[in-house]
Amino acid sequence: MNPIQTDIVVLGAGPGGYAAAFYAADKGKKVILVERENRLGGVCLNRGCIPSKTLLHGTKLIKEARESEFRGITFGEPKIDLAKMRSWKESIIEKLSGGIRSLAARRSVEIMTGRGYFEDSKTLRVETAEGQKFIQFDKAIIAVGSKPAMPAAFDLGNPRIMTSTEALEIEEIPQDLLIVGGGYIGLELGTVYATLGSRIVLVEAMDAILAGADPDLVRPVAKYAHEHFKEVRVKTKVLKMATHKKQIQVVMDVDGQKKEELYDRVLVSVGRASNSADLGLKNTKVQVDEKGFIKVNEHQQTSDESIYAVGDCVGGVLLAHKASKEARIAVEVITGETSVFESLIPAVVFTDPEVAWCGVTESEARKKGVAVTTVKFPWGASGRALTFDRPDGMTKLVVDPETERILGVGIVGHGAGELISEGVLAIEMGATVSDLASCVHPHPTLSETLMESAEMFFGHATHSFSRSQHKEESAEPQHAS
């Protein structure tokens, strides 16, 4: 069988893979995109970002309807049709996946459906429905993503023990649901199921939820979780799970005390693992670390000069937008440009309220002994936040006191994920607080909170009163419009 010749083969059609394939094609390269699933888009589109945000939006409508009585608007108790909700979710995924396939066709990117396996550093074998096909390539980009981690002690083969993949199928609304892991996945899906009617117990081994974000940004999220979940337990480790009739028996250590309980379902959300196994990497010079993540340099190059890797399979922060950026870097290096990964990667947690941050966090600065000044603008002073009854937010700047450059931005509140990009731009452009304060922001909008945070650095934010310049947490909400 004569092998198919191509300039670049991309293995995996998620946000890193299809971004790499499209960019390479735009630069005039012949590209083959290999994906083992029929539907393109990877984990993000099919089993992650898009379905979870779809369900979060749907359940948000339920919550808003229940809480509108004080506005003079009363609705009846919502009726939930899980089959219809799943169908709605699937229709969105199908539409987006079809869009990717259409864009591939317009760029003349060939899509090959099957499992890819490296025969050597220049040959990829693809197991397709029509049989084996061989691709000879000049360069390869691995973008196979990640999968939910399932500790062996929890892997009983019982469908009542779920990962995020199964939880997003919303097959039923369990009466009692245990969520193991207080990261963004556990909290987002906990929000969905709690709104649908499940009694949620969330357990986290560390002493706080959402590790990585500053504690003051997490506080409103923790408040929401404590109010809407049955219980939130930190410093808690799950020791054992077992099948008990139609439930799961769970033994856990709660801050030194053993507790045994029964749950209808358990969601395990304790991290993700690279999909780098069974790719034939042993037939190449590609190296992986002890956790199975592919080793790359700042140019996304592996130890094999013909092979690059991007996205979740290389580790770091496992975010779709990081994968897409890394994809562009890999393609630029392959096509002879000078490109390195040194970009700012924002993080967004779509809880209620949302949390978003970028750049240096206050916690990181304190830990490293870096002198910073922080200024915070409370959303209780935002007219826009008050119009939709969400004064529980806050916008925060982390500033270099010497140069007055903005080093980090943190936002907690409704729609924080839509606001953080201005913070990314400010940091990437080397903006100072004066630059941000001097930019006119439209009123009434939440974007004004960024401007007023910058004004607070100088002690003259219009809608809050600061007793002294640079004083941390000195704002007193005094909104007048």
Secondary structure as UniProt FT lines:
FT   STRAND          4..11
FT   HELIX           15..26
FT   TURN            27..28
FT   STRAND          31..35
FT   HELIX           42..47
FT   HELIX           49..66
FT   HELIX           69..71
FT   HELIX           82..106
FT   TURN            107..108
FT   STRAND          110..113
FT   STRAND          115..120
FT   TURN            121..122
FT   STRAND          123..128
FT   TURN            129..130
FT   STRAND          131..142
FT   STRAND          146..148
FT   HELIX           152..154
FT   TURN            159..160
FT   STRAND          161..162
FT   HELIX           164..167
FT   TURN            168..169
FT   STRAND          176..180
FT   HELIX           184..196
FT   STRAND          199..203
FT   TURN            211..212
FT   HELIX           215..228
FT   STRAND          231..233
FT   STRAND          236..244
FT   TURN            245..246
FT   STRAND          247..254
FT   TURN            255..256
FT   STRAND          257..263
FT   STRAND          265..268
FT   STRAND          272..274
FT   TURN            277..278
FT   HELIX           281..283
FT   TURN            290..291
FT   TURN            298..299
FT   TURN            305..306
FT   STRAND          307..309
FT   HELIX           311..314
FT   HELIX           320..334
FT   TURN            335..336
FT   STRAND          347..349
FT   STRAND          354..359
FT   HELIX           362..368
FT   STRAND          373..378
FT   HELIX           379..381
FT   HELIX           383..387
FT   TURN            388..389
FT   TURN            391..392
FT   STRAND          394..399
FT   TURN            401..403
FT   STRAND          405..413
FT   TURN            414..415
FT   HELIX           416..428
FT   TURN            429..430
FT   HELIX           433..438
FT   TURN            446..447
FT   HELIX           448..457
FT   TURN            458..459
FT   TURN            462..463
FT   STRAND          464..465
FT   TURN            469..470
FT   TURN            472..473
FT   STRAND          476..477
//
